[in-house]
Amino acid sequence: METTGCVVVGGGPAGMMLGLLLARAGVQVTVLEKHADFLRDFRGDTVHPSTIRLIDELGLGQEFRRLPQSRLRSVVFPVPGGPPVTMGDFDSLRPPYNYIAMMPQWDFLNFLAAAAAEEPGFTLLMNHTATGLVRDGGRVRGVRFRTPDGTQDELRADLVVATDGRHSALRAAVGLAPKEFPVPFDTWWFRLPRYPAERGEVAGLVPAFGPGEALVALSRNDYYQMGYLAPKGTDARIRAEGVDGFRRRIAGLRPDLEDRVDAIRSLDDLHWLDVRLDRLQSWHINGLLCIGDAAHAMSPAGGVGINLAIQDAVAAAEILAPALLRGRVTAADLRRVERRRRLPTVVVQTGQRLMHRAVFGPIMAGKRTKFPAAALFLARRIPAVRRIIPRFIAFGPRPEHAPAFARRAEARPQPHA
């Protein structure tokens, strides 16, 4: 049985960022990731300016910008019979944080893993599945886990942090139940090709609406990332229509893409997301803290999920690193993390609930087939609206900065001898 300062369960954005930051503070930290690699598609591919700024503060900006990515600069809503309306213009933000970076999440996680691996106190165990918690005297003292060969083992720690997502096994194990909020839709993600003549500067995010359905297109360098939205609970009915039925749905919403819907070869090309919006009443018990989706599942509206999770990780690292270095993390320390991040979470989730109620709910119910006219009018007539929306999406209500202990000077290219 081994010991560490902190064990982080879940190698997603929050878990990897927390591991990197704590390791830079000098904490012995181990991240357990149940998969053998990070290669899973459609897992929050948007890296917002708040995260890009954090990466710069960590001294990793040049390497990050070398990763394959496209830049989302606007959110555009089509208007039947008229010119499209730009609801959010990220170019209005101050450079260099005036865009959202679009990249496969596995590239981003591999990037964080490589940076963390340079720290002597960091350990990443892939294909290691947490199966339970070690408890002693009413306190969580570590985790039980299964190794790649099926062996059961334990890892003792001063603190366990659950970053294992919206279906967190650890929060369920200790009886932390979330409060759930109604969500009117689920999402089916898939790709369509983007032809060479359509390449160039990425246009942005473009939605389309129909009675009881919607479609979101995110332009990537060589393909469109598509999100089809339909009323919650309709997955079985949609799949019963078969792939031809699904293709007709997409062509009906975007006739200009009808020439490529055959790229959806089968229903296996669809990645269904059971959209949830929930929040734990308490994010911790003695010795265990939940952050990210394990503490608050987010709707895809606004694409803020991974960035809010990363903000949680930054706050947790800054508050908890001194206690971990002392070898004693108290319940008061964990409460400080929750207090700091609860209000931003509530604000963002309230915004998402308002969007569900005002936009997606009526569309999914078949009562509306377009974005609210009042919102389009305000965006068209009042330039400040086009600046406020991207600012909120880009940075959120309480953006975090890298702790002083985690900052590094940006590596500069060396001149040739």
C-alpha positions as MATLAB code, in Angstrom:
seq = 'METTGCVVVGGGPAGMMLGLLLARAGVQVTVLEKHADFLRDFRGDTVHPSTIRLIDELGLGQEFRRLPQSRLRSVVFPVPGGPPVTMGDFDSLRPPYNYIAMMPQWDFLNFLAAAAAEEPGFTLLMNHTATGLVRDGGRVRGVRFRTPDGTQDELRADLVVATDGRHSALRAAVGLAPKEFPVPFDTWWFRLPRYPAERGEVAGLVPAFGPGEALVALSRNDYYQMGYLAPKGTDARIRAEGVDGFRRRIAGLRPDLEDRVDAIRSLDDLHWLDVRLDRLQSWHINGLLCIGDAAHAMSPAGGVGINLAIQDAVAAAEILAPALLRGRVTAADLRRVERRRRLPTVVVQTGQRLMHRAVFGPIMAGKRTKFPAAALFLARRIPAVRRIIPRFIAFGPRPEHAPAFARRAEARPQPHA';
ca = [
       0.000    0.000    0.000;
       1.468    3.327   -1.100;
       0.845    6.876    0.096;
       0.743   10.288   -1.568;
      -0.211   13.802   -0.606;
      -3.258   14.066   -2.871;
      -4.924   11.532   -5.112;
      -7.045   12.937   -7.954;
      -9.580   10.544   -9.470;
     -10.317   11.391  -13.101;
      -7.903   12.585  -15.766;
     -10.158   15.160  -17.424;
      -9.385   18.887  -17.678;
     -10.011   19.591  -13.980;
      -8.045   16.582  -12.783;
      -5.046   17.160  -15.022;
      -4.909   20.885  -14.264;
      -5.163   20.257  -10.522;
      -2.406   17.645  -10.720;
      -0.122   20.039  -12.610;
      -0.689   22.938  -10.217;
      -0.272   20.912   -7.024;
       2.887   19.298   -8.367;
       4.318   22.735   -9.093;
       3.605   23.641   -5.473;
       5.751   20.699   -4.376;
       2.849   18.426   -3.397;
       3.110   14.703   -4.090;
       0.062   14.124   -6.311;
      -1.223   11.064   -8.163;
      -3.897   11.192  -10.869;
      -5.877    8.014  -11.558;
      -7.467    7.792  -15.027;
      -9.609    4.745  -15.792;
      -8.999    4.790  -19.553;
      -5.781    3.700  -21.239;
      -5.574    6.956  -23.223;
      -7.418   10.252  -23.708;
      -8.787    9.405  -27.168;
     -12.502   10.077  -26.756;
     -14.349   12.351  -29.147;
     -16.800   15.197  -28.463;
     -15.718   15.799  -24.874;
     -15.709   19.571  -24.551;
     -13.380   20.820  -27.251;
     -13.609   24.532  -26.428;
     -10.731   26.197  -24.583;
     -11.909   29.642  -23.525;
      -9.826   32.808  -23.013;
      -9.841   32.363  -19.223;
      -8.025   29.048  -19.707;
      -5.712   30.371  -22.428;
      -4.672   33.223  -20.106;
      -4.040   30.703  -17.335;
      -1.837   28.650  -19.668;
       0.158   31.786  -20.493;
       0.601   32.489  -16.780;
       1.947   28.950  -16.371;
       4.571   29.670  -19.031;
       3.087   27.177  -21.505;
       1.523   29.553  -24.019;
       3.894   29.006  -26.933;
       3.585   25.236  -26.732;
      -0.201   25.460  -26.416;
      -0.489   27.613  -29.541;
       1.498   25.059  -31.510;
      -1.198   22.435  -30.906;
      -3.621   21.787  -33.814;
      -6.538   24.143  -33.277;
      -8.959   26.496  -34.922;
     -10.214   29.798  -33.558;
     -13.845   30.593  -32.869;
     -14.360   34.347  -33.113;
     -18.126   34.794  -33.392;
     -21.566   33.381  -32.636;
     -23.833   34.032  -35.617;
     -27.613   33.529  -35.771;
     -29.337   33.227  -39.156;
     -32.397   35.394  -39.791;
     -34.891   34.195  -42.441;
     -35.159   36.770  -45.185;
     -32.398   38.960  -43.794;
     -28.696   39.125  -42.985;
     -27.404   37.008  -40.101;
     -27.014   38.611  -36.681;
     -23.769   38.330  -34.713;
     -24.784   37.622  -31.113;
     -21.242   37.468  -29.805;
     -18.082   38.910  -31.319;
     -14.969   37.664  -29.515;
     -12.830   40.040  -31.580;
     -14.240   42.772  -29.344;
     -12.168   41.369  -26.469;
      -8.628   42.527  -25.822;
      -5.964   40.476  -27.664;
      -4.494   37.938  -27.274;
      -7.575   36.586  -25.483;
     -10.105   37.402  -28.173;
     -11.018   33.920  -29.396;
     -12.022   30.451  -28.258;
      -9.541   27.736  -29.194;
     -11.219   24.685  -30.714;
      -9.160   21.520  -30.368;
      -9.693   17.838  -29.663;
      -9.726   17.361  -25.920;
      -7.193   14.521  -26.127;
      -4.605   16.970  -27.493;
      -5.284   19.349  -24.621;
      -5.079   16.589  -21.995;
      -1.881   15.156  -23.458;
      -0.457   18.693  -23.379;
      -1.289   19.073  -19.667;
       0.016   15.576  -18.913;
       3.344   16.344  -20.591;
       3.727   19.584  -18.631;
       2.863   17.859  -15.348;
       5.273   14.990  -16.052;
       8.140   17.467  -15.788;
       7.360   17.938  -12.088;
       9.033   15.384   -9.794;
       6.016   15.054   -7.513;
       3.508   14.177  -10.251;
       2.353   10.658  -11.114;
      -0.254    9.755  -13.750;
      -1.628    6.203  -13.653;
      -3.570    5.411  -16.826;
      -5.955    2.458  -17.006;
      -6.351    2.555  -13.212;
      -9.976    2.523  -12.071;
     -11.030    3.793   -8.645;
     -13.361    1.197   -7.107;
     -13.930    2.613   -3.639;
     -12.694    4.758   -0.806;
     -10.456    3.996    2.149;
     -11.957    5.337    5.375;
     -10.620    5.548    8.891;
     -12.195    7.223   11.877;
     -14.917    8.952    9.874;
     -12.441   10.434    7.398;
     -11.606    9.489    3.801;
      -7.978    8.355    3.806;
      -7.473    7.234    0.208;
      -8.874    5.183   -2.645;
      -9.115    1.571   -3.687;
      -8.404    0.949   -7.335;
      -8.021   -1.739   -9.981;
      -4.824   -1.932  -12.037;
      -4.637   -2.852  -15.744;
      -4.068   -6.514  -14.900;
      -7.095   -6.609  -12.595;
      -5.175   -6.433   -9.313;
      -6.883   -4.582   -6.485;
      -4.771   -2.090   -4.544;
      -5.011    0.948   -2.247;
      -3.479    4.407   -2.321;
      -3.510    6.382    0.913;
      -3.578   10.179    0.743;
      -4.092   13.278    2.857;
      -6.836   14.298    0.419;
      -8.917   12.662   -2.312;
     -10.310   14.930   -5.044;
     -13.095   13.585   -7.255;
     -12.904   14.905  -10.794;
     -14.594   11.837  -12.278;
     -17.428   13.633  -14.047;
     -21.169   13.928  -13.891;
     -21.558   10.223  -13.111;
     -18.988   10.401  -10.303;
     -18.594    7.072   -8.565;
     -16.858    8.696   -5.607;
     -19.565   11.200   -4.811;
     -22.123    8.382   -5.026;
     -20.007    6.243   -2.689;
     -20.253    8.851    0.085;
     -23.894    9.741   -0.565;
     -23.380   13.227   -1.993;
     -26.528   13.657   -4.082;
     -26.901   16.604   -6.515;
     -29.882   18.864   -6.901;
     -31.065   18.466  -10.488;
     -32.565   21.170  -12.702;
     -34.822   20.449  -15.689;
     -33.175   20.261  -19.115;
     -35.407   20.259  -22.233;
     -33.015   18.565  -24.676;
     -30.338   15.988  -25.307;
     -27.566   16.322  -27.888;
     -26.237   14.037  -30.617;
     -22.719   14.982  -31.753;
     -21.279   14.016  -35.122;
     -19.043   15.302  -37.899;
     -19.618   16.412  -41.462;
     -16.824   17.152  -43.932;
     -15.792   20.700  -44.707;
     -14.721   20.908  -48.326;
     -11.444   22.564  -49.434;
     -13.330   25.496  -50.991;
     -14.834   26.199  -47.560;
     -11.504   26.262  -45.723;
      -9.842   29.360  -44.422;
     -10.821   31.490  -41.459;
     -13.305   29.679  -39.271;
     -16.645   31.451  -39.525;
     -17.903   30.682  -36.042;
     -20.853   28.976  -34.465;
     -24.034   28.891  -36.530;
     -27.328   27.412  -35.209;
     -30.455   26.379  -37.110;
     -33.896   25.826  -35.596;
     -36.961   23.803  -36.494;
     -40.124   22.716  -34.677;
     -38.964   20.476  -31.851;
     -35.312   20.377  -32.920;
     -32.192   22.453  -33.445;
     -28.767   22.074  -35.009;
     -25.485   23.722  -34.080;
     -22.526   23.808  -36.472;
     -19.016   24.552  -35.249;
     -16.586   25.172  -38.094;
     -13.299   23.356  -37.631;
     -10.283   23.397  -39.942;
     -11.355   20.455  -42.109;
     -14.787   19.435  -40.784;
     -17.949   20.713  -39.130;
     -18.628   19.583  -35.599;
     -22.387   19.204  -35.521;
     -24.679   19.061  -32.513;
     -28.265   17.945  -33.103;
     -30.665   18.875  -30.278;
     -33.994   17.108  -29.745;
     -36.381   16.813  -26.787;
     -35.031   14.874  -23.838;
     -36.035   11.246  -23.857;
     -36.304   10.866  -27.655;
     -33.092    8.912  -28.274;
     -34.903    5.583  -28.829;
     -37.378    7.140  -31.268;
     -34.664    8.897  -33.247;
     -32.597    5.735  -33.513;
     -35.679    3.754  -34.566;
     -35.875    5.990  -37.662;
     -32.482    4.677  -38.766;
     -29.590    6.511  -40.314;
     -31.643    7.650  -43.332;
     -34.165    9.278  -41.036;
     -31.433   11.081  -39.156;
     -29.855   12.294  -42.389;
     -33.239   13.737  -43.430;
     -33.483   15.593  -40.128;
     -30.088   17.223  -40.697;
     -30.776   18.090  -44.336;
     -34.109   19.606  -43.340;
     -32.432   21.953  -40.876;
     -29.427   22.756  -43.074;
     -30.286   22.223  -46.776;
     -26.853   23.618  -47.691;
     -25.279   20.553  -46.050;
     -27.529   18.000  -47.770;
     -24.727   17.100  -50.192;
     -22.629   15.571  -47.383;
     -25.035   13.917  -44.935;
     -24.018   10.538  -46.387;
     -20.853   11.000  -44.315;
     -23.046    9.800  -41.425;
     -22.462    6.151  -42.324;
     -24.442    4.620  -39.467;
     -25.979    5.500  -36.129;
     -22.668    4.462  -34.581;
     -21.306    7.797  -35.859;
     -23.608    9.612  -33.429;
     -22.379   10.383  -29.915;
     -25.390   10.839  -27.653;
     -25.054   13.182  -24.671;
     -27.606   12.865  -21.888;
     -27.584   16.565  -21.008;
     -27.735   17.258  -17.291;
     -27.686   20.359  -15.142;
     -27.141   19.710  -11.463;
     -25.191   20.879   -8.432;
     -24.170   19.257   -5.171;
     -25.587   20.793   -2.010;
     -22.207   20.143   -0.382;
     -19.057   19.492   -2.404;
     -17.080   17.715    0.304;
     -16.892   15.459    3.294;
     -13.904   15.060    5.590;
     -10.989   14.039    3.343;
     -12.867   14.190    0.002;
     -13.575   17.144   -2.313;
     -15.604   17.137   -5.537;
     -14.910   19.696   -8.266;
     -15.795   20.125  -11.931;
     -18.648   18.016  -13.275;
     -18.463   15.833  -10.179;
     -19.709   18.866   -8.223;
     -21.833   20.533  -10.911;
     -22.851   19.053  -14.258;
     -23.243   21.768  -16.877;
     -25.382   22.114  -19.978;
     -23.486   22.496  -23.275;
     -25.127   25.931  -23.652;
     -22.232   28.371  -23.901;
     -19.627   25.598  -23.965;
     -18.368   26.652  -20.536;
     -18.184   23.267  -18.801;
     -14.477   22.413  -19.028;
     -13.440   25.998  -18.378;
     -15.532   26.247  -15.222;
     -14.019   22.929  -14.108;
     -10.517   24.267  -14.704;
     -11.341   27.366  -12.655;
     -12.368   25.028   -9.822;
      -9.005   23.278  -10.100;
      -7.078   26.555   -9.900;
      -8.958   27.702   -6.801;
      -8.560   24.284   -5.179;
      -4.810   24.245   -5.829;
      -4.248   27.746   -4.468;
      -6.256   27.133   -1.296;
      -5.228   23.543   -0.577;
      -1.520   23.458   -1.529;
      -0.315   24.975    1.782;
      -2.446   22.530    3.796;
      -1.239   19.576    1.727;
       2.373   20.611    2.229;
       1.705   20.646    5.991;
       0.158   17.175    5.697;
      -3.168   18.204    7.202;
      -6.225   19.246    5.175;
      -9.191   20.262    7.309;
     -12.888   20.458    6.547;
     -12.538   24.238    6.805;
     -10.010   24.171    3.939;
     -12.460   22.257    1.768;
     -15.271   24.656    2.664;
     -13.091   27.554    1.477;
     -12.801   25.968   -1.973;
     -16.537   25.391   -2.181;
     -17.371   28.933   -1.031;
     -15.030   30.422   -3.593;
     -16.422   28.456   -6.527;
     -20.091   28.072   -5.615;
     -21.190   31.591   -6.624;
     -19.600   31.462  -10.114;
     -21.222   28.056  -10.605;
     -24.638   29.337   -9.545;
     -24.333   32.379  -11.834;
     -23.376   30.305  -14.875;
     -26.012   27.657  -14.224;
     -28.649   30.350  -13.738;
     -27.721   31.764  -17.149;
     -28.013   28.301  -18.674;
     -31.396   27.725  -17.020;
     -32.648   31.028  -18.437;
     -31.464   29.971  -21.911;
     -33.240   26.638  -21.504;
     -36.450   28.363  -20.465;
     -36.437   31.208  -22.980;
     -34.906   29.535  -26.036;
     -34.532   25.770  -25.980;
     -37.681   24.899  -24.031;
     -40.098   26.583  -26.476;
     -38.168   25.206  -29.472;
     -38.194   21.639  -28.140;
     -41.926   21.995  -27.413;
     -42.554   23.088  -31.022;
     -43.749   26.539  -29.945;
     -40.922   28.415  -31.627;
     -38.666   27.834  -34.620;
     -36.250   30.721  -34.254;
     -34.201   32.619  -31.723;
     -36.199   35.218  -29.712;
     -36.688   38.311  -31.854;
     -36.068   40.672  -28.922;
     -32.593   39.230  -28.336;
     -31.743   39.516  -32.037;
     -32.974   43.130  -32.060;
     -30.804   44.033  -29.062;
     -27.736   42.367  -30.589;
     -28.283   44.173  -33.903;
     -28.984   47.621  -32.452;
     -26.860   47.774  -29.291;
     -23.147   47.032  -29.832;
     -22.559   46.647  -26.083;
     -24.665   43.468  -26.140;
     -22.263   41.901  -28.631;
     -19.420   42.661  -26.211;
     -21.074   41.619  -22.938;
     -22.071   38.145  -24.141;
     -18.593   37.118  -25.341;
     -17.020   38.588  -22.206;
     -19.267   36.429  -20.022;
     -18.611   33.314  -22.099;
     -14.878   33.988  -22.347;
     -14.069   34.643  -18.692;
     -17.139   33.901  -16.593;
     -18.169   35.661  -13.379;
     -15.000   34.942  -11.356;
     -12.005   33.965  -13.476;
      -9.041   32.548  -11.607;
      -5.371   33.331  -12.137;
      -2.456   30.958  -11.762;
      -1.138   30.830   -8.179;
       2.277   32.404   -7.716;
       3.851   29.030   -6.923;
       2.744   27.599  -10.279;
       3.932   30.404  -12.562;
       6.896   29.916  -14.829;
       8.599   32.257  -17.262;
       7.754   31.523  -20.867;
      10.539   29.579  -22.539;
      12.083   31.655  -25.315;
      13.635   30.253  -28.492;
      17.404   30.070  -28.170;
      19.499   31.861  -30.813;
      21.580   29.703  -33.105;
      25.197   29.378  -32.078;
];
